[in-house]
Amino acid sequence: MNQFDSLSRRAIESPESGIVAVVNHGRLKPGLIPLWAGEGDEPTPEFISRSAADALMAGETFYTWQRGIPELRQALADYHARHFGRTLPLDAFCVTGSGMQAIKIAIEAVTDPGDEVIQITPAWPNFAAALGMSGGVVVPATLDYANGSWSIDPDRIAAAITPKTRALFINSPSNPTGWTATRQDLVAILDLARKHGLWIIADEIYTRFFYAGGRAPSFLDIMDDTDRIIFVNTFSKNWSMTGWRVGWIVAPPSIIQVLENSVQYQTSGVAQFMQKGALAALEQGEAHVETQVAKATLARDLFCDALTGTNRVVTQKPDGAFYAFFRIDGVTDTRAAAIDIVDRAGVGLAPGTAFGAGGSSFFRACFLRRLDHVEEAAGRLAAYISSL
């Protein structure tokens, strides 16, 4: 038996990212406008980087609190009080090495190998892949799609529940569709979880990117202290910190020690100097978040209007997050087309084939970029579409 074949089945079967495959094809193309990744084009604000650098130079380089330094957890509690109106204890928070690690920890906390988790699709692919690597099985509950907009039928989630179901993964606002659950949607989903004794893993990372104003509806608005909900979040999107890999979990205090144990055996905690940068983001970064949301609003309108103006694209402006998820008339193989668009138009898109059930005929474009780049990318795409 060779080296590859002697690896575990779960490792061998973990899929290559359909997004990264396109990125790797076009990463070095001169003049390319990259809309494929889920991040903006702003570097981390200087006050965040300076706070981390000062802590690094001051020697804050030792092992630290595995669930997060107390001042960062207090800042997280204050942030949730400001934006969600809930007073949460410090023992409800656990700092993680990215939102992705938060998701992995949540999966391992609530599932055993062979268990099922229902995920609303089209969906960001990393959750299903992470669940598979833990031995779990993702069961899709597909959004309804009509005239460019997306909606959820709670009965479809209910129909997907089996004796093996242990959790629901709810990402709202959604990557990639921009679908955003209404309060009524969340009530219906929470009622299902209560009825069947299920956990909810709530990915509300894009809550602040909500174009109706304020923030998106949250399970924090309707839950009580006995509900089985784990919230996963990250500093990446709001504060332009994607490369930092710092996130957090909000969970019932009764299970935080279990989650902290996972941190211990995966990374032993987030570097203290990086946590100081995250602390600065929470304490000083509100203006940056507001600027990012305003930028995304303008870019959303510009990009979506340009695409629909071709009369060959079906989409609507998303309710939340910062992605356009659209179809081009006549294009069926979006992975091959995404490669072609890199080569011929100089624009990087994520193919819908990466986003699971219901998404294969779409493309995803991240529009959280400077407006002249968004305008140029939209123009290139319009020219490409007209050439088909």
Buried (B, 14 or more C-beta within 10 A) or exposed (E): EEEEEEEEEEEEEEEEBBBBBBBEBBEEBEEBBBBBBBBBBBEBBEBBBBBBBBBBEEEBEEEBBBBBBEBBBBBBBBBBEEBBEBEBEBBBBBBBBBBBBBBBBBBBBBBEEEBBBBBBBBBBBBBBBBBBBBBBBBBBBBBEBEEBBBEBBBEBBBEBBEEBBBBBBBBBBBBBBBBBBBEEBBBBBBEBBBEBEBBBBBBBBBBBBBBEEEBBBBBBBBBEEEBBBBBBBBBBBBBBBBEBBBBBBBBBEEBBEEBBBBBEEBBEBBBBBBBBBBBBBBBBBBEBBEEBBEBBBEBBBBBBEBBBEBEBBBBBBBBBBBBBBBBBEEBEEBBEBBBBBBEEBBBBBBBBBBBBBBBBBBBBBBBBBEEEBBBBBBEBBBEBBEEE
